[in-house]
Amino acid sequence: MRKLLFLLLGILCFNGFSQTYDLSDFKGKELHNSIRLNYILVHQPVDKVGYDLDSTMGFVGINYNFPLNNWLYTGVGFHGAITGDQGGLFTLGVNLGVNTPIYKNLYFDANVHFGGGGGFRSLVNGGGIIYPNIGLQYKDNGYSFGVQYGYVNFFTGIQKSDNVSFFVEIPTSFRTASYKDAQKTFVEKNTSTDKFWKKPARKSVQQITFDFLFPIRNSRTDASTTPKYKEIDHTLSLLGFEYQRYLTKNSFAYAHVDAMYSGLTAGFMDVFIGLGKNFVSTKHVNLFGKFGMGAAGGRIYPEGGLTMYPSIGADVKITKQFGLSAHGGYHRAIGGTFEAYTAGFSLKYYGLSGGKTHPFTEEKLSTIKTQGIQIGVQNQSYFSVNRFGINEDLETSTVDLQLIAIKVNYDLNHRFYINGEASFAYEGRSGGYAHGLFGLGIKSNRFVNNRFSLFAEAAAGVAGGGRVDSGEGVLVRPTAGINYHVNDNFAFTFAGGQMWSPYGNVNSTNINIGFTYGLTILNAKK
């Protein structure tokens, strides 16, 4: 018995041991990235449909781009409709572009965006979109604006148009290191020569949100219900994610996305960007107000999509890094009919990253650890996916779907990680279908010359759109796969699994093929 206790104690001591490293040996790299906001006016194919359709659609985009070298960049982009009658049309994709100086502050810029998404399925069919454009950009101190000529092409359908678009670009920087340095603890020695990490950390908050909408006045469904345009007089439930970046000690900018999982046939979604402020801030409690503008729609009466969302709330900090939040607000379609009072709660994570001093007090932070993150792009194939409301004389009741997915893995330690994923259909006659998933994963050590590793994941979330028969949208998907590691940061990935909706009629095998890029950020604690 004593030998057994000694063995268990030894294992616990080994697991609790944390080797420390000199911070000056932790080599960092600062990425100078950009956030591009663009506005595109898309002419609609009114002469090719047998129903009323606004002649133009206003399309806005949020793109996060980062340089590959001094003239080539890549990134991800998200677009949504805000004017016309296409509210609920959203797309997700990847960007590849060139940017080079012409004369002084004037630059040539051209890029192509490929992705999936959609609104009215009769316009986009499978949902695939390709958007090439070319134009000029004026830069000053990192900030810029520009004009471009492009061609929005839902190549699987009839919604396509050449256009002139406008954009503004906001610089942002991100301090990282190699993924091989993840999950380490660092100390600063008195003889340390480190200068890179002496810069202030950046304060951010990530939160999972649960929102409940209580529609009022003339809020109505779309034509998919019986009867059409039925009054909505019951609670709608949404699951979402929000990222906040603090600009000052008590003010922040944020981005927020929701998808509905109860109350309507799956398909409603919203996206907001905005500003917030903590009006009362103590060690354990914050009182805040926020105002967001964005796009929303799907399964509600056709409208432009432009939506505002003011809210107030309170945070309670459970620990220095985790907290709970409650909030209430007002969700209103500008120029449309949908409006609702809202209430909800959030699970929050507070982080300080990229430096070893507090960004607003210059206080030296006590604990410095590295955090591993992997960002991936995948092509996902789902086979024999059931759909609803299909005329059997015209279409089949099942379809094979192709989706483009953006995925982020956040390491908890060397073995376990949590992940988030957003995926949009681009082929399979179900344009407008999308899902968002959160999950837990486990990975093996590398083997065969340090080139391969195995992983397994269990994820759940919400889905809807494209007449995919996911009920009100709850989705479950376990997967398992293998990684091929090209180097410390870059890996190709292959996985397979099963997706089903507990309250719908989807039970589909899927295959995912893509790549991941790993990086490390510096997390600091008071």
C-alpha positions, 0 to 999 in steps of 0.5 A: 500500500505504501508503494502505491501511495508513493507511486501516486504521489510521484505522478502528482508531483511530476504533473505539477512540475512546471519548468521555467524559462528565461523570457529573453530566450522567448523570441517574438514577432510582431505582425502588422495586420489590418481590419478592412471594412467595405461597402458593396452595392450589388444589383439584383437579377429582378428580370430572372425571378417571378417574385418582387425583389428590390433592385439593389442590395447593400453588402458590408464586409469585415475582413481581417488581413495579415501580410505574407510578405511586403506585397502579398497578404491573406485573411478571412472575410465576413459579409452581410446584407444591410439594405434591400430585402436580403436581410439574413444574407451572410457569407464567410470566406478567405482572401488573397491579395496584393498591395504595392506602392505606386506613388508616395502614399498611393497604393495599388490593391487587388484581391480575390475573396472565395467563400460560401453563404447566401440568403434567398436560395433561389438566387444563390443555389449552392451558395458559393461566392467569388469576389475579385476586385481591383483598385487604389488605396491611400495610406497615412500612418497605417490608416487608409481608405480606398475604392475598388471595382469588382464583381460579386459572383454567386457562381452557383446561382443567378445573384451576381453583379459588377460594382464599385465598392469603398473601404476603410482600413484600420491597422492592428498589431499582434505579437506572437512566437513559434507554436513550439514555445506554447504552454511554457512558464517564463521568468524574468531574470535580473540579467535579462536583455529582453526588450520585445516583451516589455511592451504593455499587454493588451486587455481583451475579453472573450465570452459565450453568450446566451440571448433571449429575444422577446419580439414586439409589435409587428415582428413576423416570420418569412414565407416559409411558415403556414400561414405566411408572415405569421406574427412572432409572439414567443421567445427566441433563443440565441447562442453567440460569441463576443470578442472585446478589445479594451481601448482605455481602462474602461472603454472597449470595441467589440464584435458579436455574432449569434445564431438562433437555436429555438423559437423559429425554424433554424436560419436566423443569425446576427452580427454586430460591431460596436463600442462599450463602456464600464460606467462602474468598475470595481474589483468584483463588479462592473456595470456597463453599457454597449451600442452595436450596429450590424446585420441580422435576418433569416426566417423573419419578414424580408427586410434590409438587414441593418440592425441596432442593438443597445444594451446594459448589464453587469459583470461579476468576476468569479476569479481574475480570469473568469466571470459571469455577466447578465444583460438586457437590451433592445434589438431593432431592425432599422427600416424593417419590422422586426424588433424585440426586447432582450435579456441574457447572460454570458460566461466571460474570460478576461485576458492580458496578452502580448506583454508583461506590463498592464496596459493602463496601470504599467503594473508589472504582471506577476505570472507569464505563460505562453498560450498555444493557438491554432487557426485553420481553414477546412473544406468540409463534405457532408453526405446525404443531408436531409432537407425539408419542404422539397418538391420531390418532382423537382429536387431530391430530399437529400443532398451532399454539402460542401462547406468552407470552415474557419476554425480556432483551437485554443490549447488548455495544455499539451493534450487538451484544447477547446475549439470554435468553428464557423462553416458556410455552404458553398455547394449542394443546392443549400446556399444560406446553410451555416453552422457554428460549433464549440467543442473539446478536443484531445491530441496525441504526441507526434510520432513517425519522425515527429511528423504525425499526430492524432486527435479527436473532438466532440463539438455542439452548436447551432445550424440553419438555413438552406432548407437543411432539416436541422429542426430549430438548429441544435447540432452535435458532431464528433470527429477524429483525424490525423495531422501531418506537420510540415514544420513547428507551425504549419500542418495539414489535417484530415478528419472524419465524423458524424453530424446529427441534429437531436431535434431535427432530421440530419444524420450525416457522415462528414469528411474534413480536409484543410490546414492549420497554422499554429502560433503562441501568444504571451498570457500574463496575470496579475 
